[in-house]
Amino acid sequence: MVHPGLQEVQELGSSRVGAMMRKQNAILLFSKPPRISRTNLDEPYAKLPWDDLDALFTGLLGDLLEQACRLKDVDVLLFRKKSELSDDFLLPFQNRVKRFDEAHGSFTENVQHAVDQAFAAHYHRIVVLIDNHPLIDAPFLARIVQQLAYEDDCVVVAPSLEGTCFLVGMKANHGSIFDRTDHDPLAKPYLLLKRLCRLEAMLFLTEPTYSLDSGSGLARLKSQLDAADGSSPDFPRRTYEMFRTFDKKYPPKKATR
């Protein structure tokens, strides 16, 4: 499993959470439809039907929810469209996950809205999971929350190798970094990172990992899961079972002479 270490870099300059019994820390997750590049159909999994991709990405979310729920000192907030995620899927998490309907059309707007609402509800530290990468496990999330407890104002960022971010942790409301008035910071590579570097806050980076927005990224994940310890409590079993289902459903074609 991936356990990125934190590396300090130079300091650079309608749903409501509502009043409820809450902890100081919150992890924000989102139910996202799959977004995968199909520009190279020779990549593994690039030809998967959308129904299969949707099932896989639902498995990613389920594994990440399970890891987030293992942390005792956080509230887990899930923002979703009911049409895209059933209540039955959430039954295993019903006592730990607080559910909210997404309020806007675009994913980026929903992320900004969720950040604003979490700070309005007086959470002191929040971790925003932008991509549901199943190798984000409970020990890694715990280190992010712990790091946020140190500096007066700091931001923890988990970048991807492709120039995007899959996690942002903050202890002050920097939701404006998600503003899409000029450009969508979650759609344009490196734009969100540039905005983060302009903040007057201490910035910490984790080691980068790869994105799951391509067939090659999914194949890399499958390879890592094949080599991982399946008995570990951090193992993303839902995601792995979906890959096994695909292996049975779409076996490799035998070479013909």
Sequence and secondary structure as in RCSB ss.txt:
>XXXX:A:sequence
MVHPGLQEVQELGSSRVGAMMRKQNAILLFSKPPRISRTNLDEPYAKLPWDDLDALFTGLLGDLLEQACRLKDVD
VLLFRKKSELSDDFLLPFQNRVKRFDEAHGSFTENVQHAVDQAFAAHYHRIVVLIDNHPLIDAPFLARIVQQLAY
EDDCVVVAPSLEGTCFLVGMKANHGSIFDRTDHDPLAKPYLLLKRLCRLEAMLFLTEPTYSLDSGSGLARLKSQL
DAADGSSPDFPRRTYEMFRTFDKKYPPKKATR
>XXXX:A:secstr
     EEE   B      S    SEEEEEE      B S TTSTTTT  HHHHHHHHHHHHHHHHHHHHT TTEE
EEEEE TTTS TTTTGGGTTTEEEEE  SSSHHHHHHHHHHHHHHTT SEEEEESS  TT  HHHHHHHHHHHTT
SSSEEEEEEBTTS EEEEEESS  GGGG  SSS TTTSTTHHHHHHHTSSBEEEEE  B  SSBHHHHHHHHHHH
HHS TTSTT  HHHHHHHHHHHHHS       
